[in-house]
């Protein structure tokens, strides 16, 4: 009965959010004069980059850093491996989340979603890699339900310094990934993964263990030294820098959903964590 309930809940949320391409729907609003094509939006992520502007009279809220257009989404950290092992704090900006959800209710963007910092096999010695990933997935589901947000998508953050082995242990790393994926999808939620093409190859290699054709992707490729003004990307490119997806996906893949095109890691005068989101692909067949 529980699985039937959560999947019915997922379908009802997909209908409410106008996401599922399988249901014959797609968001069609244009994010701004800069972001595009139709259905693309700028958003922000993590803890410190919710300085979204409040227009006169309130919502719809507009993008930070003089990007122009309506704020299209927020992705906040809901927890990580430390939630289980102890220590650490989450990068969650409640104001940015509220702004994104308010805009979505007006028909702009995708609202708010959350990510979990996934600990690799090296962060736990008591459990098998699969069970370790599965336990983290269950905790992520609980954290997302407690967040009060409705978008049925949970991201795993796969990045350096989190206990991942090198590509020589790609199968073990993939077991960790699979455990998380199974726990989240089995709870009735869509699953996505954040990483970069280079780190993904370092961790999962280039063989079968690296392939994720049916998982939403949020990639990180940084445009350096852009400053705090000017235009953002259009159609997965910003100047000479373009999004590079991973795990066998490309910018044309149905599951290639988001691009973190700048962050505090991207050099002097970086405005912070800014993302491009293609809402047309949210709910794509093969990713639900």
C-alpha positions as CSV (number, residue, x, y, z in Angstrom):
1,X,0.0,0.0,0.0
2,X,2.8,2.4,0.8
3,X,4.4,2.1,-2.7
4,X,1.0,2.6,-4.4
5,X,0.5,5.7,-2.3
6,X,3.9,7.3,-3.0
7,X,3.6,6.7,-6.7
8,X,0.1,8.1,-6.8
9,X,1.5,11.1,-4.9
10,X,4.3,11.4,-7.5
11,X,1.8,11.4,-10.4
12,X,-0.4,14.0,-8.7
13,X,2.6,16.2,-8.1
14,X,3.8,15.8,-11.7
15,X,0.4,16.9,-12.9
16,X,0.3,19.9,-10.5
17,X,3.7,21.0,-11.5
18,X,3.1,20.6,-15.3
19,X,6.3,18.6,-15.6
20,X,5.7,15.2,-17.3
21,X,6.3,15.1,-21.0
22,X,4.7,11.6,-20.8
23,X,1.5,13.4,-19.8
24,X,1.8,15.7,-22.8
25,X,2.8,18.8,-20.9
26,X,5.8,21.1,-20.9
27,X,6.6,24.5,-19.4
28,X,6.6,27.1,-22.0
29,X,7.4,30.4,-20.3
30,X,10.6,32.3,-21.2
31,X,12.9,32.9,-18.3
32,X,14.3,36.3,-19.3
33,X,15.7,38.2,-22.2
34,X,19.1,36.6,-21.6
35,X,18.3,33.0,-20.6
36,X,16.8,30.8,-23.3
37,X,15.5,29.2,-25.4
38,X,11.9,28.9,-24.1
39,X,11.7,26.9,-20.9
40,X,15.2,27.7,-19.7
41,X,15.7,29.6,-16.4
42,X,18.4,30.9,-14.1
43,X,18.5,29.7,-10.5
44,X,20.9,29.5,-7.6
45,X,21.9,26.7,-5.2
46,X,23.4,26.0,-1.7
47,X,23.5,28.3,1.2
48,X,24.8,31.8,0.5
49,X,23.4,32.8,-2.9
50,X,19.8,33.6,-2.3
51,X,20.2,37.3,-2.7
52,X,17.3,37.4,-5.1
53,X,15.8,40.8,-5.7
54,X,12.4,41.7,-4.4
55,X,10.6,43.8,-7.0
56,X,8.2,46.6,-6.0
57,X,5.0,45.0,-4.9
58,X,6.5,41.6,-4.2
59,X,6.7,38.5,-6.4
60,X,7.6,37.5,-9.0
61,X,11.1,37.7,-7.7
62,X,13.9,38.5,-10.1
63,X,17.3,36.9,-10.5
64,X,20.4,38.1,-8.6
65,X,23.6,39.5,-10.0
66,X,21.8,41.7,-12.5
67,X,21.1,38.7,-14.8
68,X,17.5,39.8,-15.4
69,X,14.4,37.8,-15.7
70,X,12.3,35.9,-13.1
71,X,14.0,33.7,-10.5
72,X,13.7,30.1,-11.9
73,X,14.7,27.7,-9.1
74,X,16.6,27.0,-6.0
75,X,18.6,23.8,-5.1
76,X,19.5,23.5,-1.4
77,X,21.5,21.1,0.6
78,X,19.3,18.9,2.7
79,X,22.0,16.8,4.3
80,X,24.9,14.5,3.6
81,X,26.9,11.5,4.9
82,X,27.7,13.5,8.1
83,X,24.0,13.4,9.0
84,X,24.5,9.7,9.7
85,X,28.1,9.7,11.0
86,X,27.9,13.0,12.9
87,X,29.0,16.6,12.4
88,X,28.6,19.1,9.6
89,X,25.9,21.7,8.7
90,X,23.7,22.0,5.7
91,X,23.8,24.8,3.1
92,X,20.1,25.6,2.9
93,X,18.8,29.1,2.2
94,X,15.2,29.2,3.3
95,X,14.6,32.7,1.8
96,X,15.8,31.6,-1.6
97,X,13.6,28.4,-1.4
98,X,10.5,30.5,-0.5
99,X,11.2,32.9,-3.4
100,X,11.5,30.0,-5.9
101,X,8.3,28.4,-4.7
102,X,6.4,31.7,-4.8
103,X,7.5,32.2,-8.4
104,X,6.6,28.7,-9.4
105,X,3.1,29.2,-8.0
106,X,2.9,32.2,-10.5
107,X,4.0,29.9,-13.3
108,X,7.8,30.7,-13.4
109,X,10.6,28.2,-13.1
110,X,10.6,24.8,-11.3
111,X,10.4,25.8,-7.6
112,X,12.7,24.3,-5.0
113,X,14.6,21.0,-5.0
114,X,17.3,19.5,-2.7
115,X,20.6,17.7,-2.9
116,X,22.3,15.2,-0.6
117,X,26.1,15.2,-0.3
118,X,26.7,11.5,-1.1
119,X,29.4,9.9,0.9
120,X,31.5,7.4,-1.1
121,X,32.5,3.9,0.1
122,X,35.5,5.3,1.9
123,X,33.3,7.3,4.4
124,X,31.9,4.1,5.9
125,X,33.5,0.8,6.9
126,X,30.6,-0.9,8.6
127,X,28.3,-1.3,5.6
128,X,28.7,-2.6,2.1
129,X,28.9,0.0,-0.5
130,X,25.4,-0.7,-1.7
131,X,23.9,-0.6,1.8
132,X,25.8,2.6,2.6
133,X,24.3,4.3,-0.4
134,X,20.9,2.9,0.4
135,X,21.0,4.2,4.0
136,X,21.9,7.6,2.7
137,X,19.1,7.5,0.2
138,X,16.5,6.8,2.9
139,X,17.8,9.6,5.0
140,X,17.7,12.0,2.0
141,X,14.0,11.0,1.4
142,X,13.2,11.8,5.1
143,X,15.0,15.1,4.9
144,X,13.3,16.1,1.7
145,X,9.8,15.3,3.1
146,X,10.6,17.3,6.2
147,X,11.7,20.3,4.0
148,X,8.1,21.2,3.1
149,X,8.8,21.4,-0.6
150,X,6.8,19.3,-3.1
151,X,9.0,18.9,-6.2
152,X,9.5,15.1,-6.2
153,X,13.2,15.2,-7.2
154,X,16.2,14.5,-5.0
155,X,19.8,15.0,-6.1
156,X,22.9,13.1,-5.0
157,X,26.0,15.3,-5.0
158,X,29.1,13.3,-6.2
159,X,32.2,15.3,-5.8
160,X,35.8,15.3,-4.6
161,X,36.8,14.8,-0.9
162,X,33.7,12.7,0.0
163,X,35.2,9.3,0.3
164,X,35.1,8.2,-3.3
165,X,37.7,5.7,-4.6
166,X,39.5,6.1,-7.9
167,X,38.3,4.6,-11.1
168,X,40.1,1.4,-10.3
169,X,37.2,0.7,-7.9
170,X,34.5,1.9,-10.3
171,X,32.2,-1.1,-9.6
172,X,32.3,-0.4,-5.8
173,X,31.6,3.3,-6.3
174,X,28.7,2.4,-8.6
175,X,27.3,0.1,-5.9
176,X,27.1,3.1,-3.6
177,X,25.4,5.1,-6.3
178,X,22.9,2.3,-7.0
179,X,22.0,1.9,-3.3
180,X,21.1,5.6,-3.1
181,X,19.2,5.5,-6.4
182,X,17.2,2.5,-5.4
183,X,16.2,4.0,-2.0
184,X,15.1,7.3,-3.5
185,X,13.3,5.9,-6.6
186,X,11.7,3.1,-4.5
187,X,10.2,5.8,-2.3
188,X,8.5,7.4,-5.3
189,X,10.9,10.2,-6.1
190,X,12.9,11.1,-9.2
191,X,16.6,10.9,-8.8
192,X,19.4,13.2,-10.1
193,X,23.1,13.4,-9.7
194,X,25.4,16.5,-9.5
195,X,29.0,16.1,-10.7
196,X,31.5,17.2,-13.3
197,X,32.6,15.2,-16.4
198,X,36.2,15.1,-15.2
199,X,35.4,13.9,-11.6
200,X,32.8,11.4,-12.9
201,X,35.5,9.8,-15.1
202,X,38.0,9.8,-12.2
203,X,35.5,8.0,-10.0
204,X,33.4,5.7,-12.3
205,X,35.8,5.3,-15.3
206,X,34.4,5.3,-18.8
207,X,33.0,1.7,-18.9
208,X,29.7,0.2,-17.9
209,X,29.9,1.5,-14.3
210,X,30.0,5.1,-15.5
211,X,26.9,5.0,-17.7
212,X,23.7,6.6,-16.3
213,X,21.4,7.1,-19.3
214,X,18.2,7.3,-17.2
215,X,19.3,9.6,-14.4
216,X,18.8,13.4,-14.3
217,X,22.1,15.3,-14.5
218,X,23.2,18.6,-13.0
219,X,26.7,19.3,-14.3
220,X,29.4,21.7,-13.1
221,X,31.5,23.5,-15.8
222,X,32.7,27.0,-14.7
223,X,33.0,30.2,-16.7
224,X,35.9,32.0,-15.0
225,X,36.1,35.6,-14.0
226,X,32.7,36.7,-15.2
227,X,32.2,39.4,-12.6
228,X,28.9,40.3,-11.1
229,X,27.2,41.8,-14.1
230,X,26.4,40.8,-17.6
231,X,24.5,38.1,-19.4
232,X,24.4,34.4,-18.5
233,X,24.3,31.3,-20.7
234,X,22.0,30.7,-23.6
235,X,21.1,27.2,-24.8
236,X,23.9,25.5,-22.6
237,X,26.6,27.9,-23.7
238,X,28.1,31.1,-22.2
239,X,30.6,32.7,-24.4
240,X,33.1,30.0,-25.3
241,X,32.2,27.8,-22.3
242,X,29.5,25.2,-22.7
243,X,27.9,22.6,-20.4
244,X,29.6,19.2,-20.5
245,X,27.4,16.4,-19.2
246,X,28.7,13.0,-18.1
247,X,28.0,9.3,-17.8
248,X,27.2,9.0,-21.5
249,X,24.9,12.0,-21.6
250,X,25.2,15.2,-23.6
251,X,23.4,18.6,-23.9
252,X,20.9,16.9,-26.2
253,X,20.0,14.1,-23.7
254,X,16.5,14.0,-22.3
255,X,17.9,13.8,-18.7
256,X,20.4,16.7,-19.0
257,X,18.5,19.1,-16.7
258,X,20.8,21.7,-15.1
259,X,24.2,23.4,-15.5
260,X,26.1,25.1,-12.6
261,X,27.9,27.6,-14.8
262,X,29.6,29.6,-12.1
263,X,30.3,29.3,-8.4
264,X,32.6,30.6,-5.7
265,X,35.1,28.1,-6.9
266,X,35.2,29.7,-10.4
267,X,37.7,32.5,-9.8
268,X,38.0,36.2,-8.8
269,X,34.8,38.3,-8.9
270,X,32.6,35.2,-9.4
271,X,29.0,36.1,-8.3
272,X,28.4,32.8,-6.6
273,X,26.5,29.6,-7.4
274,X,24.3,30.2,-10.5
275,X,22.6,27.5,-12.5
276,X,20.8,27.2,-15.8
277,X,17.8,24.9,-15.7
278,X,15.9,23.5,-18.7
279,X,12.4,23.0,-17.3
280,X,11.3,21.3,-20.6
281,X,13.2,18.2,-19.6
282,X,11.7,17.8,-16.1
283,X,9.5,14.8,-16.3
284,X,11.0,13.5,-19.5
285,X,10.2,9.9,-20.4
286,X,13.0,7.6,-19.2
287,X,13.9,9.9,-16.2
288,X,10.8,9.4,-14.1
